[in-house]
């Protein structure tokens, strides 16, 4: 059995190596499919790229994968990615985030969508976006006027910092630290938002960031108390998030229905003619959560699928 396992591993490495075209074409279909099942990751963009690259090994590899559960999964990922892009385009204006219209007219009816609300809306699907789109949303945040709205927007990104490239993550944290240690009263809204942001991102902070934060707290003990309080709040929020519903193995038919409903909701329930920007974001946030869940469920479904299970195409 160990020898068989070693041979299997050697075959997988050969397929994923430089001579994959020649090696993959010689493998039995069931082995090809088993190798492909190990390519998906938590990152949908990386997953789609991995599967596409694998299928390009040869026409026979493409045919084997496309006709299997992996092919069904790949098509599902692409459809969820398209839905995620549609939500991003709805929530993130190309020209940047508009700021609350205090002047000349306020928003008494509550129809305006703040940047923080827009970010929370598409946050669950940020991992589906390209690096350029992720950088664009960071640019939009940092181009906002300084103050509470910008700091709140940064705070809204906290749960999704791990989906950003290192440079973009650093830029947001750098600005949050500036708000945290700025001179002035301790009870600035922007300072509280920033304190929560860096406290929630504590495990992702670099040494340089931690040094700046600790220096600021040493100079102003009030900042240390604020940081400690926000750290507790962040951990409570993280604890609630960790108890949320996990992925479930579901039938291909059920997953197909879920994805179809997501696509239909985007087409019919987010029309600006019938909804304010605020209400659009409320509805879109629920759809974004459904996209994230559908990806987790589809991946769980693929991982647990027995070898050689018949394919039910989700792309229809």
N, C-alpha and C positions, 0 to 999 in steps of 0.2 A: 504493500500500500504506500509506503514512504517513497519507494522508487517511482511508482506511478505519479505521486504528487510532485516529485522533483521534475519528472518529464513534463507534467502539465505546466509547472512554473516556467520551465525553460521555453516551452512553446509560447506562453504568454509574453515573456520577455522578448522573444524573437519577433513576435507579431508587433510589439510596441517599439521595437528597435529600428535601426536604420534600414534593414533589408525587409521591411514589413510586407512590401508588395509580393515578393517571391514567397516568403514564409506563410503569410496569411492564406494565400490561394491554395495551399496544400493541406490546410487543416479541415477536419470534418465540420459540418455546419453547426453541430451542437457545441463543439469546442469554441468556435468563433463567437457564438452567441454568449457563452459563459464568460469569455474574455470581455466582450462588450459590456456585460452587466456590471463589471467592476469599474467602468469608466466614469459613471455619474458621481458628482460630488455635491456638497452643499451649495455650490455656486452654479446657478443655471447657465450663465454665459460660458463658463469653463466647460460645463457638461456638454452643451450643444457643440462647442468647438471640438472637444475630444471625440465625440461620436461622429461628427462630420469627417474629421481627419482619419478616423479608423475606417470609415466606409470608403474613403478614397484609395484605400490600399489596392483594390481591384474590383472589377465589376461583379465577380462572384462573391466577394466579401459584402459589397453593398446589397446584393440580392438576398444573401443569407440574413443580414441584419434587418433589412427592411421588412422581411416576411416574418420576423419574430416579435416577441414582446418588447425587445429593445427598440425595434423600429417604431412600434406603437408609442412607446415612451418618448422617443426622439420627436415624433410629430406633435405629441402633446406639449413638450417643452417649447417647441417653436410657436405653437398657438398661444400658450401662456405668455411667452415673450412678446408676441404681437399685442396682446391685451394690455400687458404692462406698459408698453410704449404708448399706447393710446391714453392710458391714465396719466402718464407722465406729461404728455402733450397738453392734456386738459388742465393739470394742476400747476405746471411750471411754465409761466409765460416766457416767450422767447426773449422779451426785452427786460426781463427781471421782475422781481416781486414789487407790486404796488404797495405803498404804505397807507396806513389807516387814514381815511379822509377827514381829518379834523378840520381842515380848512380847504376850500371855503365852506364845504358842507360836511357835517358829521354823518353817521350811519345809524340813525335811531331804530331802523327796522331790522338791524342785524343781518343785512344782506351781504356785507363785505367779507371776503375770505382773507384773513391774515396769512402772512408767509408761514408762520408756525403751523397753522391749520393745514395749509397746502402740503407742507413737508410731512406732517403726520399722516396725511392721506396716502401719499405714495411711498412712505417709508418701508412698508412690508415688501414692496416690489423693487426697491432700489437695487437689490442684487441682480435683477434682470436687466439693468441698464448698462449701456456701454461705458467704458472709462470716460469718454468725452462727455456723455450726459451727466455722469457723476461730478465731473469737474465743473460743468456748467452750473449745476445747482449750488455748489460751493461758491463759485464766483458770484452768483446772484445774491447769496447771503452776505458775502463780504462787501458787496457794492451797495448794500442798504445804508441808509443814514445811521450813524452811531446812536445807540440808545436802547431802550427796552425792547423794541420790536426786533432789532437785530440779535440781541442777546437771547431773546425767547426763541428765535429761529434756530440759533446754534444749539440751544437746549433741546429743541425738537429733533435734532439730528443725532442726539447722544446714543439712542438705541441702535443706530445704524452706522456708527463710525467704523465698525469692522468691515463694512461693505465698501469702504473707500480705499483709495490708494494712500500710501503713507504720506505723500506730500500734501494731499488734500486734507487728510486727517490732522496733520500738524498745523495747517493754516487755521482751521477752526479752533483747535485747542489753544493756539497762540492768542487768538482774539479773545477767547473766553478768559484766559489768564489776565489779559489787559484789563478787562472789565472787573475781574475779581480783585485786583490789587490797586485799582485807581483810587486817588485821593477823594475824600468827601465822605458824607454820611454812610454809615454801614447799611442802612436800609434802602439803598437804591434798588429798584426792581431789577435793573440790569445786573447788579452785583449778585443778587439772589439767583437769577437765572444762570449766570455764569458759574456760580458756586456749585449749583446742582449739576451742571454740565461736566465740570472737571471732576466732581466727586463721583459721578456715575461712570466716568471714563477712567477712573483711578488705575485700573489694571492695564490700561492701554497707554498710560502716560509714559513718556520717555524720561530718562534721568534729568535731562535739562529742564523739563517741565516741572518735575517734582521739586527740583532745587529752587526754581522761581517761586513755587507755591509755598514751600516751607520758609523761605526767606521772608516772604510777605507776611506769613502768619507770625513769625518771630518778631517782626516789627510792630504788628498790630494784633494782639491776642484776640480781639473781637473777631478777626478773620478766621482764627483757628476754631472758635466756637461755631461760627457760621458754617465752616467747612464740615465740621463734625456733624452738625444737624442735618445738612444736606446729604452727607454720606449715609446717614441712617435712612433718610427718605428714599435715596436711590436704591439702597439694599432692599428696602421693603417693596419697592416697585419691581425690582429684579426678581424677588421671591414670588410675587404674584405672577409675573410673566413665565417663570419656570414651571408653574403649576397649570399653565394653559394646556389645552388639549393637544396631545401629540399626534403623530401620523398614524393612519390606519390603513391596513391592507383592504382594498375594495376591489370590486369587479371592474373590468374594463368598461362595461356598460355604464356602471355608476359614475366612473370618472369621466366618461364621454358626456354624460348628462350634465355633470358639474361644469365642465369646460364650455359646453354649449350655452348654458345659462349665463355664465360670465360674459361671453361674447354678446349675447342678446341684451343683457343689462347695460353694457357699455353703449350699444347702438340705440337703445330705446329709453333709458331711464336717466340719462345725463344731459338732456337737451337744454341748452341755455335759454331757449324760448319759453320754457315752462318752469325753470328753476333759477334761483339766485345763485351767485358764486358760492355763498356759504352752504346752501342746501346741496349744491353739486358736490362739494367736498365731503359732506356728511355721507351721501350715498356712495361716493367713490371710495371712501375709506373702507366701507364694508366689502366692496368688490375687491379691493386690494388684498384684504385679509383672506378672501376666498381664493385668490390667485396663489398666495403663499401656501395656503393649506393644500390646494390641489397639487402643487409641485411636491410637497412633502409626501402626500398620499401616493402619488404616482411613483415616486422613488421607492417608497416602502413596498408598493405593489410589485415593482420590478425586482427588488432585492429578494423577495420571498417567493417569486414565481418559480415553480419547478421546471427543470430542464425539459424542453420539448413541449411546453404547454401551447395549445393552439392560440393563434393570434386573433384578437377582436379589435379591429382598427378604430382608434379614437379619432382619426383624422377625418372620418366621414361626417 
